[in-house]
Amino acid sequence: MRKKLIYIADDEINIRNIIKLFLEKDNFDVDIFDNGELLLKSFKEKPSDMLILDIMMPGMDGYSLCAEIRKISSVPIIMVSAKDTESDKIIGLTIGSDDYMTKPFSPLELIARVKTIFRRIEFDKNNSDESEIINISDIKLNNNTKQVEVNGSSIRLTCTEFSLLYYLIINKSKAVSRNELLDKIWGFESKVETRATDDMIKRIRKKLKNSGSKIKIETVWGFGFKIID
């Protein structure tokens, strides 16, 4: 079985080397970069299976790099940063990262999160039915390929955006709370990050509107969201 390839971008050489060492001990292939531009160039030439990105880097920072990657790929991304405010985490998650860790962190915890993301991807792959297609109003969602079409035309959603929209649609008979979305989509146990859902909902609404879809995501004030078809 092919080893998973992970790219790391961090301008601190000690952190790059430590993460690389621990990942390689766990049988991952790892390439390291000291800036975002080099990683982006390499990813376009040879895509990796996961990215671990520092936020504060000279030149292209982690936020910008994540946004650029999301234009071309849904590869899982873990952001790492010394910035630990709620707004920093929300920005990282809403631009398309799958997880966010604050420095200093335990390399063993990072490895655990890397393995968790890969297990979740493998579980989804093994439990997806190729015919599992949901049609609602003018939208068609394919849970196997993670693709969305509006009136026959594809719209680009990140994996997290797809998961959020999919979860709302399969629960369209009820309002879904923010905390439930945080738990099911991001795996958060904390209730602090509630704005992350609102920011991502705004992005999905904009994409649906730009595609001409009649589907609406209604805000249930003080609680969460509900699909209106």
Summary of the structure (lengths in Angstrom):
residues: 229
radius of gyration: 18.0
end to end distance: 43.9
largest distance: 52.4
contacts: 693
relative contact order: 0.10
helix: 43%
strand: 22%
